[in-house]
Amino acid sequence: MSGVVVLGGAGGIGSAIVRALLAAGRPVAVVDIAPPPPELAGVPWILGDATDSAVIGAAFDALGSVTGLVHCLLAEHRAALAEQTSDAVLSVLDIGAVSALEPLQQLLARAGGRPCAAVLVSSIHAELAWGGQAPYAMAKAALEALGRAAAVEFGPRGLRCNVVRPGFVMVPRNAHRWQDGDTRDALTRVQPLGELAQPDDIARVVDFLLSDEARVVSGATVTVDGAMTAALPEPAT
């Protein structure tokens, strides 16, 4: 099977995606500034900045045949909107959204006319506001816009591009929230399904969207949040 380049494979969701793709028999190469977790030590791993053209090229070169791409990069600058600076916002936008453009272009070129697929990992923050998270939300909204543009403009050349939009996911970076009983109960109460997502829940959706099973799915945004954002935030009585 042709390979998949994963940008940001060291984090909770990213590493789950890598494991899911490997389990499906897909060769994977990863770009991340962090080293691989022990269980992924055998995966071609490019340590470096995913905004660097040479780093991206090295990941594609590591696999040779590539028809899949996953963008799962995270950047944020937490501060009140009144305290944000243009430089901080631009840095987050560069890592969180602009960094997906060249890999999409490279995927299309390397696929050489073969059908190929990309999945961009967004967040429910793309359409909601949370205090102190404006740059992150802006980047995710821009990433989704790029995904739609890629689906439309690159579709005639064989590229499918979709977005996965997770809600709250139990990853190590937010463990302080779901490991606290009261906070976890509060998070669970706003999930109509009554349970919090695991990284593997996101990974399975990404795996599907990259597969031939989703061969006519393109330009879609798939929300994986237990229906949290589908519920009206009004009291029941």
Secondary structure, DSSP 8 states (H G I E B T S, - for coil): --EEEEES-SSHHHHHHHHHHHHTT--EEEEESS---GGGTTS-EEES-TT-HHHHHHHHHHHSSEEEEEE-------S-GGG--HHHHHHHHHHHTGGGHHHHHHHHHHHTTS-EEEEEE--GGGTS--TT-HHHHHHHHHHHHHHHHHHHHHGGGTEEEEEEEE-SB--GGGHHHHTSHHHHHHHHHT-TTSS-B-HHHHHHHHHHHHSGGGTT--S-EEEESTTGGGS--S---
